[in-house]
Amino acid sequence: MIYYKLLIFESLNRKSIFMPMSSTFEKELEFVQLLCNPEYLRWLYNEGYFAEDGFIHYLHYLLYFREQKYAKFLVYPQCIPILELLIRDGISEELSEDSFYVKLSETEFQMWKSRVL
């Protein structure tokens, strides 16, 4: 599989200030969890990524994180329902509305607020 250009920090012609990720799995793990960030989703939408078939196929590929043997590595397991939402037909229309990001932000906040440590 060809990995999507957003997956690696080097695609931005910069080095990451974080500890380098050594495996494809770690890169995919990082990316799928970034989908919990409403502002990142807004950026992806505004940059036109949701209009690219390759990006949508990549999101479908990431569904392997639903399997327990991979899901156990997720720090933010709420990324899975968000990922499933992002591959629905017609999601681009929803992503064009500010209300989508507001609702997602509020939901994320409530999950964080009620999180049991």
C-alpha positions as MATLAB code, in Angstrom:
seq = 'MIYYKLLIFESLNRKSIFMPMSSTFEKELEFVQLLCNPEYLRWLYNEGYFAEDGFIHYLHYLLYFREQKYAKFLVYPQCIPILELLIRDGISEELSEDSFYVKLSETEFQMWKSRVL';
ca = [
       0.000    0.000    0.000;
       1.214    3.492   -0.760;
       1.000    5.580    2.376;
      -0.728    8.873    2.113;
       1.423   12.002    2.044;
      -0.072   13.440    5.233;
       1.056   10.441    7.180;
       4.657   11.479    7.622;
       5.956   14.702    9.084;
       8.752   14.837    6.521;
       6.167   15.469    3.794;
       5.983   18.989    5.193;
       9.737   19.362    4.599;
      10.305   19.685    8.328;
      11.633   17.403   10.970;
       9.312   16.569   13.811;
      10.194   18.124   17.150;
       8.823   15.006   18.779;
      10.552   11.678   19.160;
      10.854   10.140   15.693;
       8.401    7.366   14.973;
      10.169    4.329   13.661;
       7.402    2.192   12.229;
       4.532    2.559    9.831;
       2.197    1.333   12.559;
       3.265    4.153   14.881;
       2.713    6.719   12.138;
      -0.738    5.358   11.400;
      -1.544    5.239   15.107;
      -0.574    8.894   15.453;
      -2.562    9.931   12.391;
      -5.765    8.083   13.250;
      -5.788    9.695   16.700;
      -5.295   13.149   15.176;
      -8.760   12.710   13.715;
     -10.109   13.517   17.197;
      -8.942   17.084   16.769;
     -11.785   19.160   15.275;
      -9.425   21.901   14.100;
      -7.245   19.366   12.328;
     -10.325   17.941   10.605;
     -11.327   21.451    9.563;
      -7.840   21.993    8.122;
      -8.000   18.708    6.199;
     -11.383   19.693    4.786;
     -10.292   23.223    3.863;
      -7.200   21.859    2.121;
      -9.394   19.584   -0.006;
      -8.278   16.210    1.298;
     -11.823   14.870    1.630;
     -12.294   15.470   -2.100;
      -9.383   13.146   -2.948;
     -10.176    9.488   -3.529;
      -6.734    8.449   -2.302;
      -7.339   10.073    1.061;
     -10.767    8.437    1.437;
      -9.226    5.052    0.578;
      -6.564    5.670    3.193;
      -9.255    6.389    5.811;
     -10.924    3.087    4.892;
      -7.581    1.321    5.293;
      -7.207    2.742    8.810;
     -10.351    0.915    9.919;
      -8.070   -1.944   10.925;
      -7.724   -0.065   14.224;
     -11.198   -1.364   15.124;
      -9.669   -4.786   15.703;
      -8.852   -5.387   19.368;
      -5.238   -6.330   18.672;
      -4.688   -2.784   17.325;
      -7.313   -0.853   19.297;
      -5.503   -1.596   22.542;
      -2.802    0.894   21.473;
      -5.230    3.804   21.111;
      -4.957    6.497   23.767;
      -7.985    8.222   22.222;
     -10.352    5.385   21.260;
     -13.022    7.924   20.294;
     -11.072    8.317   17.050;
     -12.694    5.116   15.749;
     -16.293    6.420   15.664;
     -14.947    9.654   14.171;
     -13.073    7.683   11.514;
     -16.261    5.740   10.731;
     -18.136    9.027   10.434;
     -15.540   10.469    8.070;
     -15.921    7.656    5.536;
     -19.690    8.002    5.251;
     -21.146    9.160    1.958;
     -22.059   12.823    2.081;
     -19.681   13.706    4.916;
     -18.183   16.558    2.873;
     -21.449   18.445    3.162;
     -21.386   18.086    6.957;
     -17.722   19.072    7.112;
     -18.544   22.303    5.316;
     -20.691   23.421    8.271;
     -19.145   25.080   11.328;
     -21.790   23.372   13.460;
     -20.089   20.004   12.791;
     -16.868   21.171   14.431;
     -18.663   22.863   17.316;
     -20.633   19.710   18.086;
     -17.509   17.552   17.830;
     -15.605   19.919   20.137;
     -18.416   19.846   22.693;
     -18.633   16.059   22.545;
     -14.881   15.738   22.984;
     -14.968   18.111   25.963;
     -17.786   16.168   27.649;
     -15.901   12.905   27.140;
     -12.767   14.438   28.628;
     -14.699   15.964   31.525;
     -16.360   12.684   32.481;
     -13.265   10.543   31.885;
     -12.451    8.150   34.680;
      -8.744    8.035   35.414;
];
